[in-house]
Amino acid sequence: MNYILFDGPFRTGLLPFTYTRPVADLRVGGLTIGQKWEFALSSKISVKTEHYLSGLFPLHIEEDNIWINAGVFPSDALVMAIKALLPHQALYHNSTLLAYRSQYFVEVEQPDFVPINFDGAQIDLLQHTWDIFAQNERQIECDFLKLSVQHSSASLPDTVQAIAPERIYVASGAQMTFCTMNASEGPIYIGENAIIMEGAMLRGPLFIGDGAVVKMGAKIYGGTTIGPYCKVGGEVNNSVLMGYSNKGHDGFLGNSVIGYWCNLGADTNTSNLKNNYDPVRLWDYDSQRFAQTGLQFCGLMMGDHSKCAIDTMFNTGTVVGVSANIFGSGFPRNFIPSFSWGGASGMTTYSLEKAELTAQRVMARRSINWSNHDQELFAHLFDLTKVYRKD
């Protein structure tokens, strides 16, 4: 069977992260959604996403396909129900389309589809940006079970102080010394060739991806994912850094999501709690207004390739788009459009040429080439997001 994950109705609610990648490529827990489904289905998947992303994320179609809503996390019961679908059957949970079997992708419900109701188990959905960190703790637990059974864990060095070491997995090539790990409240996964420096304090559930670096004296709390090749220092709580991003110095990051290729300058701090303890509102691209999250704790949502300078202060519930450059004293506004340049004193447009040049340099430092598809993506997003910029 050929399996395809489609963006579904939640894509807009997951901007700015889905400006640059399909829903299936978002990391929640230790794995991306696509990787979770590949584990669950024991099969490769491809994705159906926006046309401008298809060069980077190609679609593979066969005569018989099962199309799966990428905003849905897999479970054993759901996988069984999906694999049991017959041609022209569609699986629903209440009014949410979970999957259907068809040769072609369909945008809306088809009258010739036979609806099948899935109501036998819990369904976990990714509908809003804040769901990424809100569901991260549970997803770390699920992904730890998948990944830790593939290979035996390496031994912890004698210099590492560990609580509940049986819940700590260390992949090959990982290095650590004179650090503390507490897995009593959730597992800790250390990826291949990751480095945990002296004095770091780690508390599970926690996922540290391949090649990631945790700096000296860092304080990493539970519910946190440090994606592949990220560098992290200071204090981090219940946050997701998706990959290739840096928060290398002191400063607090809490209840936040940081995309790919971002950099937070030294002593950058995020507020994740309002002074009056009210629920946090967050810019919502779907409704084009600030929406209630229903959460008391919510920090920063930063899209791919965005940067901020030293001593940057972010208000509770701030959204930063793609390829923004933020600097200066004071609190910048709590919605910063893509390709913005400036801070609290005002914003101008970050020119496309300069944004592309910075992205090329950043990627080259990790030996990743800037492609024609990347160039086309930036040009498309620059035009797509200009409606939010004032100049």
MIDOFI-720952 format. One record per residue (C-alpha): residue number from 0; residue in one letter; x, y, z. Coordinates in pm, whole numbers, plus 50000, padded with zeros to 5 digits. Layout:
MIDOFI-720952
SITE  resi  resn      x      y      z
SITE   NUM     a      X      Y      Z
...
This chain:
MIDOFI-720952
SITE  resi  resn      x      y      z
SITE     0     m  50000  50000  50000
SITE     1     n  50116  50353  49923
SITE     2     y  50067  50595  50212
SITE     3     i  50050  50974  50172
SITE     4     l  50019  51235  50448
SITE     5     f  49823  51544  50347
SITE     6     d  49830  51879  50525
SITE     7     g  49459  51880  50603
SITE     8     p  49250  52159  50756
SITE     9     f  49498  52246  51031
SITE    10     r  49782  52377  50812
SITE    11     t  49693  52747  50844
SITE    12     g  49661  52718  51220
SITE    13     l  50019  52585  51228
SITE    14     l  50175  52883  51050
SITE    15     p  50447  53017  51053
SITE    16     f  50602  52668  51080
SITE    17     t  50407  52536  50781
SITE    18     y  50519  52824  50559
SITE    19     t  50841  52630  50503
SITE    20     r  50741  52265  50539
SITE    21     p  50437  52037  50533
SITE    22     v  50253  51945  50851
SITE    23     a  50414  51599  50828
SITE    24     d  50760  51752  50869
SITE    25     l  50687  51920  51204
SITE    26     r  50873  51772  51499
SITE    27     v  50668  51692  51809
SITE    28     g  50838  51474  52067
SITE    29     g  51150  51319  51921
SITE    30     l  51028  51245  51569
SITE    31     t  50855  51438  51296
SITE    32     i  50495  51341  51230
SITE    33     g  50604  51172  50907
SITE    34     q  50863  50965  51092
SITE    35     k  50603  50861  51348
SITE    36     w  50375  50733  51073
SITE    37     e  50662  50549  50902
SITE    38     f  50731  50367  51229
SITE    39     a  50362  50292  51283
SITE    40     l  50295  50172  50928
SITE    41     s  50634  50004  50873
SITE    42     s  50635  50180  50539
SITE    43     k  50778  50484  50368
SITE    44     i  50541  50779  50321
SITE    45     s  50531  51083  50096
SITE    46     v  50341  51410  50147
SITE    47     k  50074  51617  49971
SITE    48     t  50137  51979  50056
SITE    49     e  50129  52325  49901
SITE    50     h  50249  52335  49541
SITE    51     y  50537  52573  49621
SITE    52     l  50679  52317  49868
SITE    53     s  50657  52020  49633
SITE    54     g  51015  52061  49503
SITE    55     l  51150  52009  49854
SITE    56     f  50886  51753  49956
SITE    57     p  50788  51546  49650
SITE    58     l  50467  51347  49625
SITE    59     h  50458  50982  49517
SITE    60     i  50120  50855  49388
SITE    61     e  50022  50506  49282
SITE    62     e  49696  50360  49155
SITE    63     d  49588  50268  49507
SITE    64     n  49671  50505  49795
SITE    65     i  49573  50568  50152
SITE    66     w  49571  50940  50229
SITE    67     i  49621  51029  50598
SITE    68     n  49555  51360  50772
SITE    69     a  49902  51472  50888
SITE    70     g  49753  51658  51183
SITE    71     v  49668  51324  51345
SITE    72     f  49919  51132  51557
SITE    73     p  49932  50755  51499
SITE    74     s  49815  50497  51750
SITE    75     d  49793  50118  51727
SITE    76     a  49413  50124  51703
SITE    77     l  49414  50398  51440
SITE    78     v  49674  50220  51228
SITE    79     m  49464  49902  51232
SITE    80     a  49155  50096  51123
SITE    81     i  49347  50272  50844
SITE    82     k  49498  49951  50710
SITE    83     a  49149  49797  50702
SITE    84     l  49009  50068  50471
SITE    85     l  48866  49950  50141
SITE    86     p  48871  50161  49822
SITE    87     h  48642  50467  49849
SITE    88     q  48609  50436  50225
SITE    89     a  48686  50733  50450
SITE    90     l  48766  50716  50823
SITE    91     y  48626  50988  51050
SITE    92     h  48643  51078  51417
SITE    93     n  48335  51289  51481
SITE    94     s  48363  51546  51199
SITE    95     t  48740  51516  51152
SITE    96     l  48856  51329  50843
SITE    97     l  49138  51096  50950
SITE    98     a  49213  50902  50632
SITE    99     y  49062  50770  50310
SITE   100     r  49153  50523  50036
SITE   101     s  49151  50651  49680
SITE   102     q  49362  50680  49369
SITE   103     y  49330  51058  49377
SITE   104     f  49363  51331  49637
SITE   105     v  49032  51503  49710
SITE   106     e  48994  51847  49868
SITE   107     v  48643  51795  50006
SITE   108     e  48423  51507  50114
SITE   109     q  48318  51291  49820
SITE   110     p  47960  51164  49798
SITE   111     d  48075  50825  49671
SITE   112     f  48296  50768  49977
SITE   113     v  48161  50532  50240
SITE   114     p  48211  50697  50583
SITE   115     i  48355  50481  50862
SITE   116     n  48345  50616  51217
SITE   117     f  48650  50568  51439
SITE   118     d  48540  50606  51799
SITE   119     g  48719  50332  51986
SITE   120     a  49024  50517  52116
SITE   121     q  49176  50855  52192
SITE   122     i  49269  51077  51896
SITE   123     d  49554  51324  51938
SITE   124     l  49540  51616  51693
SITE   125     l  49789  51889  51605
SITE   126     q  49566  52187  51524
SITE   127     h  49747  52495  51661
SITE   128     t  50108  52603  51707
SITE   129     w  50078  52580  52084
SITE   130     d  49975  52214  52056
SITE   131     i  50337  52141  51961
SITE   132     f  50474  52212  52308
SITE   133     a  50150  52123  52489
SITE   134     q  50164  51767  52350
SITE   135     n  50540  51736  52349
SITE   136     e  50576  51555  52681
SITE   137     r  50336  51278  52576
SITE   138     q  50500  51246  52235
SITE   139     i  50848  51217  52387
SITE   140     e  50723  50922  52590
SITE   141     c  50577  50758  52278
SITE   142     d  50885  50816  52063
SITE   143     f  51122  50698  52336
SITE   144     l  50947  50360  52334
SITE   145     k  50987  50334  51955
SITE   146     l  51350  50439  51937
SITE   147     s  51498  50283  52249
SITE   148     v  51409  49927  52144
SITE   149     q  51599  49947  51815
SITE   150     h  51947  49927  51967
SITE   151     s  52098  49878  52310
SITE   152     s  52181  50191  52502
SITE   153     a  52542  50285  52554
SITE   154     s  52657  50293  52916
SITE   155     l  52648  50614  53114
SITE   156     p  52998  50735  53212
SITE   157     d  53092  50709  53579
SITE   158     t  53104  51090  53603
SITE   159     v  52732  51122  53519
SITE   160     q  52490  51136  53812
SITE   161     a  52169  50962  53708
SITE   162     i  51832  50907  53871
SITE   163     a  51630  50622  53715
SITE   164     p  51911  50534  53470
SITE   165     e  51699  50251  53327
SITE   166     r  51488  50524  53162
SITE   167     i  51786  50694  52998
SITE   168     y  51886  50595  52646
SITE   169     v  52227  50691  52507
SITE   170     a  52288  50639  52135
SITE   171     s  52627  50556  51987
SITE   172     g  52884  50833  51976
SITE   173     a  52716  51050  52239
SITE   174     q  52955  51225  52478
SITE   175     m  52883  51345  52831
SITE   176     t  53074  51410  53150
SITE   177     f  53006  51554  53496
SITE   178     c  52638  51622  53427
SITE   179     t  52314  51529  53605
SITE   180     m  52018  51341  53455
SITE   181     n  51687  51280  53633
SITE   182     a  51452  51043  53449
SITE   183     s  51223  50973  53745
SITE   184     e  50935  51171  53589
SITE   185     g  50998  51080  53226
SITE   186     p  51255  50923  52995
SITE   187     i  51564  51094  52855
SITE   188     y  51684  51017  52504
SITE   189     i  52034  51122  52393
SITE   190     g  52086  51096  52017
SITE   191     e  52390  50988  51816
SITE   192     n  52698  51206  51856
SITE   193     a  52518  51445  52089
SITE   194     i  52736  51627  52343
SITE   195     i  52630  51703  52700
SITE   196     m  52886  51936  52857
SITE   197     e  52997  51963  53219
SITE   198     g  52748  52090  53475
SITE   199     a  52440  52044  53258
SITE   200     m  52125  51945  53449
SITE   201     l  51868  51744  53253
SITE   202     r  51522  51640  53365
SITE   203     g  51290  51411  53170
SITE   204     p  51085  51365  52969
SITE   205     l  51351  51504  52739
SITE   206     f  51467  51435  52384
SITE   207     i  51808  51544  52257
SITE   208     g  51855  51479  51885
SITE   209     d  52152  51357  51685
SITE   210     g  52450  51592  51690
SITE   211     a  52290  51833  51936
SITE   212     v  52500  52014  52198
SITE   213     v  52391  52103  52551
SITE   214     k  52627  52370  52682
SITE   215     m  52797  52389  53023
SITE   216     g  52566  52459  53316
SITE   217     a  52248  52438  53110
SITE   218     k  51920  52371  53294
SITE   219     i  51685  52169  53075
SITE   220     y  51342  52086  53219
SITE   221     g  51092  51821  53116
SITE   222     g  50876  51831  52807
SITE   223     t  51163  51969  52601
SITE   224     t  51293  51860  52260
SITE   225     i  51634  51974  52139
SITE   226     g  51625  51878  51773
SITE   227     p  51912  51753  51559
SITE   228     y  52223  51971  51552
SITE   229     c  52083  52236  51786
SITE   230     k  52301  52407  52045
SITE   231     v  52135  52497  52373
SITE   232     g  52246  52672  52690
SITE   233     g  52078  52859  52976
SITE   234     e  51732  52757  53100
SITE   235     v  51477  52577  52882
SITE   236     n  51138  52444  52989
SITE   237     n  50871  52256  52787
SITE   238     s  50994  52385  52453
SITE   239     v  51069  52243  52107
SITE   240     l  51368  52341  51895
SITE   241     m  51296  52160  51570
SITE   242     g  51648  52138  51429
SITE   243     y  51966  52325  51336
SITE   244     s  51879  52615  51570
SITE   245     n  52085  52774  51844
SITE   246     k  52008  52908  52188
SITE   247     g  52368  52882  52295
SITE   248     h  52381  53115  52595
SITE   249     d  52208  53214  52918
SITE   250     g  51847  53327  52909
SITE   251     f  51508  53163  52957
SITE   252     l  51300  52985  52692
SITE   253     g  50971  52844  52813
SITE   254     n  50659  52691  52655
SITE   255     s  50791  52785  52313
SITE   256     v  50851  52645  51965
SITE   257     i  51158  52741  51760
SITE   258     g  51176  52636  51396
SITE   259     y  51480  52541  51189
SITE   260     w  51788  52758  51133
SITE   261     c  51701  53009  51408
SITE   262     n  51942  53182  51644
SITE   263     l  51862  53340  51982
SITE   264     g  52128  53588  52094
SITE   265     a  52290  53577  52437
SITE   266     d  52054  53651  52727
SITE   267     t  51742  53636  52513
SITE   268     n  51443  53584  52743
SITE   269     t  51084  53482  52678
SITE   270     s  50792  53554  52906
SITE   271     n  50559  53257  52928
SITE   272     l  50320  53386  53197
SITE   273     k  50121  53710  53208
SITE   274     n  50150  53924  53521
SITE   275     n  49775  53893  53583
SITE   276     y  49781  53515  53516
SITE   277     d  49519  53548  53239
SITE   278     p  49508  53288  52960
SITE   279     v  49748  53380  52681
SITE   280     r  49633  53508  52343
SITE   281     l  49844  53431  52036
SITE   282     w  49837  53557  51677
SITE   283     d  49638  53309  51469
SITE   284     y  49691  53312  51093
SITE   285     d  49369  53117  51045
SITE   286     s  49139  53379  51200
SITE   287     q  49373  53674  51124
SITE   288     r  49347  53792  51483
SITE   289     f  49479  53713  51829
SITE   290     a  49315  53393  51952
SITE   291     q  49277  53252  52300
SITE   292     t  49503  52952  52354
SITE   293     g  49328  52851  52676
SITE   294     l  49678  52818  52826
SITE   295     q  49821  53005  53119
SITE   296     f  50176  52936  52998
SITE   297     c  50273  53023  52641
SITE   298     g  50596  53182  52521
SITE   299     l  50747  53230  52175
SITE   300     m  50661  53082  51833
SITE   301     m  50950  53153  51592
SITE   302     g  50945  53049  51226
SITE   303     d  51241  52910  51031
SITE   304     h  51550  53124  50967
SITE   305     s  51454  53398  51215
SITE   306     k  51714  53555  51444
SITE   307     c  51726  53784  51746
SITE   308     a  52013  53983  51894
SITE   309     i  52159  53977  52246
SITE   310     d  51931  54081  52534
SITE   311     t  51614  54045  52326
SITE   312     m  51298  54031  52540
SITE   313     f  50985  53861  52407
SITE   314     n  50643  53922  52559
SITE   315     t  50412  53639  52658
SITE   316     g  50260  53484  52349
SITE   317     t  50480  53627  52073
SITE   318     v  50470  53499  51713
SITE   319     v  50766  53563  51481
SITE   320     g  50737  53470  51114
SITE   321     v  50998  53334  50874
SITE   322     s  51336  53505  50827
SITE   323     a  51282  53797  51064
SITE   324     n  51576  53981  51225
SITE   325     i  51498  54131  51566
SITE   326     f  51721  54360  51773
SITE   327     g  51721  54661  52006
SITE   328     s  51601  54738  52358
SITE   329     g  51247  54698  52486
SITE   330     f  50980  54444  52400
SITE   331     p  50903  54407  52029
SITE   332     r  50540  54366  51928
SITE   333     n  50390  54024  51988
SITE   334     f  50330  53957  51619
SITE   335     i  50634  54007  51394
SITE   336     p  50568  53935  51025
SITE   337     s  50802  53733  50808
SITE   338     f  51098  53918  50654
SITE   339     s  51085  54194  50917
SITE   340     w  51389  54390  51035
SITE   341     g  51395  54588  51363
SITE   342     g  51251  54578  51711
SITE   343     a  51044  54770  51964
SITE   344     s  51121  55105  51797
SITE   345     g  50975  54988  51467
SITE   346     m  51003  54739  51184
SITE   347     t  51105  54765  50821
SITE   348     t  51125  54500  50550
SITE   349     y  51424  54266  50557
SITE   350     s  51526  54265  50191
SITE   351     l  51493  53934  50012
SITE   352     e  51853  53943  49887
SITE   353     k  51997  53997  50236
SITE   354     a  51769  53732  50388
SITE   355     e  51877  53479  50126
SITE   356     l  52245  53559  50175
SITE   357     t  52218  53509  50552
SITE   358     a  52034  53179  50507
SITE   359     q  52300  53056  50264
SITE   360     r  52578  53140  50509
SITE   361     v  52402  52976  50803
SITE   362     m  52334  52654  50611
SITE   363     a  52687  52642  50472
SITE   364     r  52825  52637  50828
SITE   365     r  52649  52299  50866
SITE   366     s  52769  52181  50522
SITE   367     i  52420  52201  50373
SITE   368     n  52389  52357  50030
SITE   369     w  52139  52628  49943
SITE   370     s  51936  52488  49652
SITE   371     n  51727  52636  49373
SITE   372     h  51422  52506  49561
SITE   373     d  51529  52708  49868
SITE   374     q  51569  53016  49648
SITE   375     e  51222  52970  49502
SITE   376     l  51076  52911  49848
SITE   377     f  51216  53236  49988
SITE   378     a  51098  53436  49687
SITE   379     h  50748  53289  49711
SITE   380     l  50722  53349  50087
SITE   381     f  50850  53705  50055
SITE   382     d  50557  53785  49825
SITE   383     l  50307  53570  50014
SITE   384     t  50372  53742  50348
SITE   385     k  50402  54105  50234
SITE   386     v  50038  54161  50331
SITE   387     y  50149  54157  50696
SITE   388     r  50432  54410  50655
SITE   389     k  50357  54780  50675
SITE   390     d  50620  54917  50436
